Amino acid sequence: MKKRIISVLFMTAMVFILTSCGGLTGTKSTGQAKADHSKEGDVINFLVYQDTMKNVLNAYYPEVKATSEDGEYTYLKDGTTIHWIVNEAEAFQYKLDDYIKVQYSVPADQRIDIVDLEGDYMKKYLEMGICVPLSDIGITPEDMKDQYQYTKDAITRDGEICGTSMEVAPGLFAYRRSIAKDVLGTDDPDEVQKALADWDSFDEVAEKARQKGYYMLSGFADAYRVFANNTSAPWVSDDKTVKVDPAIMEWVEMTKRYTDMGYNNRSVNVFTEEWMNDQKPDAKVFGFFYSTWGVNFTLVSNAGEEGYGDWAVCKGPMPFYWGASWLTAMDKTDNPEHIRDIMKALTCNREVMKNISLGINTFVNNSEVMTEIASDPDCGSDFLKGQNHLALFNEVAPTLKLDNLCAYDQGCTLDMIYTFTDYYLGNIPLDTAKKRFEIAIKDRYPNITSVVWP
């Protein structure tokens, strides 16, 4: 029997957050996180952007003794208390920015000790210098030897790894089996992949889908991550000039064409009501680009019980990633030893990470664990009609690179998506959309003086 290992506890928690971020000048880490305190504090203040990390720690961290009824506190076996500070959407960065301003002046038990930073804005805080190098709290390269290299490279500053990730978020193309059968005559993942192996082939299937009364994609932002993760340079490299990569404009061209040709259903952005409705059993959308959390939680939730068995995944035209987060110790924490133990357990301990992967059907940041699970025929997903999607994720993960992350990623992403909407709808010309982006990005980041287009 296939293991149905999807936890209802996490289905509503794993929603990818697109938020805005503003600039803030921080104080660089002094590297004294371990040396400043000879005694661990009584309270660990843990700031997270959703409940997921809290739920994982409470369920899988061996040192947990109990939790409070309201979920705000976790009590460890040695008497230490974890105080959970959960701030979703835009509130997360605003709250973290406020904490950073007083981090060096408040009493030790009021400081933020550890933060779960989402990938779209992780670089912002890394570059501020408030993330303590892992070497300062006693985590070594040997501890992290089984982690995927890109997750370590992405959070390295001045040669020091300053955080560690529990999950990896390689992407795949999730498609409706029933629609694939109608359009292609097969729902077999290998055969569907052959039909979607590159963008020209993807376009051909989109036309076939249109002729059958289907949409290839839901809307304008669906393919954004695939192109944005394959750029040749960061959005900003000198803190004053936004350089729009050719890959981004390829996405713009494709989105305009798909809108004009009727290949998408014109949802403006991901996680809108229209976009989520396009994943319901009676919807007419062929498929969605999704990463690990997206398939396991968001898609499962949107598709509902009727969707079980009607979905599958394939690699699609290009490798990409979407999401994931990094645990970082905050400068001036008074709990470096506890933080080290939490990080090692959730991101380095093979047994714990295997339990997490099997428990919530996610792709953890341990290549040995995921290779083992990928080869297990009993680890198929009921939602995907028995397909072991983790095996496909395992093929994509080693190919990923996050070389071009920067502190401006989230703002550029949001403004690029929304300022071009009227262009896709035919209400404004391309030049006007570009001007709107330039105005929006300079308003968001006052230090930006120019925008360069390919």
Secondary structure, DSSP 8 states (H G I E B T S, - for coil): -------HHHHTT-----------------S-TTTT-SS--SEEEEEESSSHHHHHHHHH-TTEEEE-TTSSEEEETTS-EEEEEE--THHHHHHHHHHHHHTTTS-GGGS--EEEEEHHHHHHHHHHT-B--GGGGT--TTTTTTS-HHHHHTTEETTEE--B-SB--BEEEEEEHHHHHHHHS---HHHHHHHTSSHHHHHHHHHHHHHTT-BSEEETTTTHHHHHTT-SS-SBSSSSEEE--HHHHHHHHHHHHHHHHT-EEEE-STTSHHHHHTTSTT--B-EEEEEHHIIIIIIHHHH-GGGTTSEEEE--SS--B---EEEEEBTT-S-HHHHHHHHHHHHT-HHHHHHHHHHHT--BS-HHHHHHHHT-TT---TTTTT--HHHHHHHHGGG---TT--TTHHHHHHHHHHHTHHHHTTSS-HHHHHHHHHHHHHHH-TT--EEE--
